[in-house]
Amino acid sequence: MFREPAVADTQIRLLLQPEHRGQQARYLKATKVALSGYGRVLGPYPYPTLTVVDPPWGAMGAGGMEYPTFITAGTHRMAPASAQSPEGVTIHEFGHQYFYGLLASNEFEEPWLDEGFNEYMEDRVVGAAYGSNRPVLTAFGFRFPIGVAVHRPLDTNRRYFQVATEDVLASPAWKFRTRTSYGANVYSKTALAMATLERLLGTPTMNRALRLYADRWRFRHPTTADWIAAVRDATGRDYRWFFDRTFYSSGAVDYAVVDAKSEKVEPPKGLFESEGGLVEKPPAELAKGKGWKSVATVARLGDVAMPIEIVLKFDGNHTYRSTWDGEARWKRFRVDRGPRLLEAVVDPDEKILLDVDRTNNGRLVRADPRAASRWTARAVFWMQNLIDSLTIAW
């Protein structure tokens, strides 16, 4: 039995394969995390029972499915906790009790209201409860931790970036160009768009909008227009511009720092008054340049504009932070007679998760080889381990 005031009072029934009995506690924890995480944001789970089925080996086609009060998940005998399996699939399938169980949207015509909204909520709930995912490599029947952290929601939804301009997200299911584009847009772009909106609004305001939407349309049939109206009513502002540029657009977001430099201020040149005459040599107080002249240029490389922030980092731990509506194709930032500029970064807090290329979001005035050296060493390490494994297997 799971009880949490104002969230759930639910009897959990877990049907587990004997060979997976060692993962019983993980299954039950994930189910309770889902009941709590979704319930606190979207309102209480309304049913007295929830059944979770762990499919047998060879029947994974039956896994990852949802029905009212009944879900199927799935796991592997040697699944490490760091890989978040069965946690992720259990929480995701429970989320469909809301999208599109309680909030019965039309998955055929507006699939993002189902899978996309649920992907967004899954990322929130799993991320809050378990932190980063650490995937494993399967080889010769064994599972090896890779040692790379996968952060939600950005890393888990990167497939969108490969097809960012293929289709408009707000398209009926049958109008997507390919199955790949369908999945990348409906699941991943929606999740990233919703997470971006959350970062622009702030989590408390986003939660108010989600709860308003869920309360208004519980056991009814909402549309995208109803979600947009809930955002407007929760914030007191019209965010139609955001949805026009995300849900109703196939354009890409891409901002880049294209230039960053810092030069010592040179002494002024020209003629200067001295003892009633003009001389070419500047007076003593101006003879030595003071400070640095720094310039950074940020460009909008994508078709879609978003409000963004820019941070300039200077010697002595000094920073300068500015905002830009992002509408023009570029904007230049200048600081005269200040400390030496070290780095310029666009979207430093990673609010605009739809940015298709984050590798160009920052630029150092002077190149730093340490990152390249670190990744080269890591690549060599894993290549050596792979060769050793193949040698042993041979």
N, C-alpha and C positions, 0 to 999 in steps of 0.2 A: 504494500500500500504506500502510495506517495501522497503526502499532504503538505500543502503550502498555502497559508491563508490568502484568500482572494485570487488564487491562481489555479489550484487543482486539488481534488480529493479523489484520487484515481487508483483503482486496483490494476496493477500491472501483471500480465500473464506472459511469461517468456517460454517459448517452445524451442529448446536448444538441442542441437545434435550432440550425442554423447562425446564425440571426439573434440568438441568445442567447450566442454564443461569448464575448462580453465579460464574461459572468457566470460563466464556468467556475470561476474561483478562488473566487468566493463560494459556489457550490454545494458545492465540495469542502471548503471550510473549515467550512460548516454541517454537512456529513456527519461530519466529524471531531469537531466540537464535540459532536454528538449521541452518537457512539460513546463519547467520553470522559465526557461529563456524566452520561448514563444509566448507563454501565458502572461508574463509580466509586461510585455510590449503590446500584444494584440488582444488581450483579454483571456479569461479562463477557458481551458479545455472543458467542453460542456458535458462530456460523457463519463459514466462511472467506471468504465473499463477501457483498457488498451492492451491489445494482444500483439506481441512481437514474435515473428517466426524467423528462425535461423535455417535457411535452406540447406539440404544435404549436398555433399560433394557430387558434382555432375549435374546439379539442378540449379545452377546459378542464374539461368534464364528466368527463374521464378523469383529471384532476389530483386531487391530495390523496387518494390511495388507498394502501392498505397490504396487502402479502402477505408471507409468510415470505421473507426475504432480498431482497425486491423492493418498491420504493415508487415512487409517482409524485408529483411536486411541482408546480411551476408558477411562472411569473414573467411580467414584461412587459419589452419591449425597453428602456424608459426607466426602469425601476425604480431609484430611488436607494437607496444602501446604508442611508440613515437610516430608510427605510420597512420594513426587515427583511423584504423579499420578494425572493428566494425563501427566505431563512433560516428564517423562522418555520414555513412549511409543511413544509420539508424536515425540520426537527427534530421537528415534531409527528408526521409520518408515520413517521419512524424510531421514535419512542417506542412506536408500536403493535407493534413487534417484542417489546416487553415486555408491554404492556397491549393486547390480550389474546392476544398470541402465546405468549410463555413462560408468562405467568400467564393461563391460559385460562378466564376467568370467563364467566358467561352474560350476554351483552350484552342479550338479550331481557328477562331478568328483573331483572338488576342492572346497568343500563348505566353507572352512575357508576363502577364498578370498571374500566371500559375508558376511555371518553372523559374522564371527570372526573379520574381519577388521572393520565391522560396530559396533560391540560390543566395540571394542577398542576406536573408535572415539566417540561413545556415552558416554563412561565413561569420556573421556577428556572434551567433551562439557558440559555435565551435571555437572561434578565436578567443572569446572571453573565457571559456571553460578550460581549454586545453593548450592555448598558445599556438606556436608555429608547428606545422606538420613537418616531419623528418622522414621522407620516403626511403624505401629500401630497394635494392637491386636483387632480382631473382635470377639465380644461375645454378644449373645442375640440381634443382630441387631445394636449394638453400636460399635464404633471404639475408642479404647483407645491408646494413645501414650505409647510406651514401655519405652522410655527414653534412648535408646541405639543408638549411632551413627553408621551408616554403611558407611564406607569409600570406595570410588571408587579408583582404580579398584579392590583392593585386596578382600575386604569383599563381593562384589557383584559377585565374580567369584570363591568362595570357593568350589563349587561343583566339580571342577576339581580335587581337592586333594583326593576325595574319590575314584576316578578311575584312578589315575595318571599313572599307569603302565599297563592298560588294552589294549590300542590300540595306534598305531602310528598315530599322528595327521594327517599327510599327507597321508590319505587313502581315496579312493573313498567312497561316502556316503553309499553304500550298504555293505561295508566290516567292518563296526564297529560292535563290539560284541553285543551291546544293544543300545536302544534308549537313555538310560541314558549316556552311554559312548559317543555316537554321540554328544549329546548336550553339555556335559562337555568339550569335546575336541574341537569341532568346534567353539563353542561360547567362552567358558571360558579360555581354554588353549591358544587359539590364542590371546585373549585379553591380557592375562598375559604375553605371550611371546612378543607381540608387545610393551607392556608397559615396560618390562624389557629391550628390545632393545633401546627404547627411553631413558631410564635412563643410559644406557651404552654409547650411542652416544651423549646425550644432546638433549634437545627439539628443538633448532634451526636446528641442523643437521638432526634430524628425520623429521622435517617439510620439509626440502629441498628434502629428499628422497621421501616423500609422494607426494609432488607437482610434482616432476619429473615423478614419476610413473603415477600420474593422468593426466598430460599433454601429456605424450607419448601415453597413451592408452585410452584417452577419445573417446567414441563412437567406441571402438574396443574391442578385446577379449583377455585380458591379462591372463597369467598363473603365477604360483608361481615363475618360473624361471625369469619372467620379473620383478617381485618385487625384487628378490635377485639382479638382474642386476642393478636396480634403486638404491638400497642401496650401491652397490659397486661404481657406478658412482658418487653418491652424496657425498660419504665419501672419495673416492680415496683408499679404502682398501677393501680387500676381506673378507666378513663376512659369507662365506659359512659355516665355522665351527660352527657359532651360529645356523644356520638353520638346520645343520645336527644334532645338539644336542637338538633341540626343535621341529621343524616341522617334521623332519624325524626320530624321536626317541620316544620310549615309556618309556624311563628311567626317573627316578625322580631326582630332585635336592633336596638335604638336607645337609646343613652344621650345625654343632653343636659345641658349646664350651663344651668340655667334662671334662675339668679340669681347675681350677683357684685357685691358692693359693699364699700366701705371708707370708714369715717368716722373723723374725729379723735376721740380719747378726750376726753370732756368732764370738767372737774373734778367731783369728787363733790359731791352735794347732801345737805343734812340738817343736823343739829346736831353740833357738834364741841366737845370739851372744851378749855377755854382758861382758865388761871389760876384753876382751881377752879370754873369755871362753864361754861355751854353757850352757844355762839355759832353763828350761821348761816354765817359765813365760814370756809372750810376753812383749815387752817394753810398756811404758805408752801410747804412741800414738796409739798403736794397741790393748791395753787391753780392750777397749770398742768397740763392734761392731758398725759399722756405716751403717744406712739405712736398707733397706729391700731387700730380695731376692724373686723376684716374677716370677711365671711361669704360662702360660696359654697355653692350647692345644686345637687346632681347628681340627675337623675331618670331612672328607667328608663321610657321611653315605649313600648318594645316588649314583646312577650309573653315573649321568651326572655331568661333571665338568664345573664350571663357574668361571670367575675372580671375586674375592671378596675382601672386605676390612675388616680389624679387628681394633677395638679400645680398648685400655686398659685405664681404668680410675683409677687415683690414688688420694690419699689424697692431699688436697690443690688445687683442680681443675686442676691438671696436667693430660694431656692425651698423649697417644702415638698411632699414627695411622700408619698402614702398609697395604700393598696390597699383595695379593697372587694369583697366577694363578689358584689355586684350583685343580691342576691336581693330586697331590699325595693324599694318603689316610689321611694324617694328617700333621700338621705343628705345631711346638712348638715355643713359643715366650718367651724370657727370658729378665728380666731387673734386673741387680745386683746393689746393693747399691743405690737404688732409693727410692722414697716415697712408702708408703704401698699401694698395689694394692687393689682396692675396687671391680672392676667389669671388665669382659671381654665381648665384644659384637662382633659378626660376622654380617656383612652386616648392619651396624648401620643406614644407610640412606635408607634402604629397596629398594635397586635397583633390587635385584634378586627376583622378585615377584613370580617366579615359585617354590620357596622353599616350600616344602610340609609341613614343621613343623617349624613354627617360635617360638614355645615355647622353643626350645632348642638353640636359637640363642644367648642367653646371660646367664651369670652365675655370681652370687655374691660370693665373697670370704666368706662372712658371710651372713647367711640367714636373710631375712627381712620378718617378718610375716604380715606387714601392708596390702599387696595386698590380701592375703587370708582372712584377717579380713574384708576388704572392700567388697569383693565379697560375703562372708557369710552374712554380714549384708544386702546387696542388695537382695540376694536370700530370706532371711527371710521376708524382706519387701514385696516383690512381692507375696510370698506365703500367707502372711496375707491378702493382698488385694484380692487375688483370693478366699480365703476361705470366706471373707466378702461378695464378690459378689455372690458366690454360696448360701450363707445363705440368702441374700436378695431375690434372685430369687426363692429360695425354699419357 
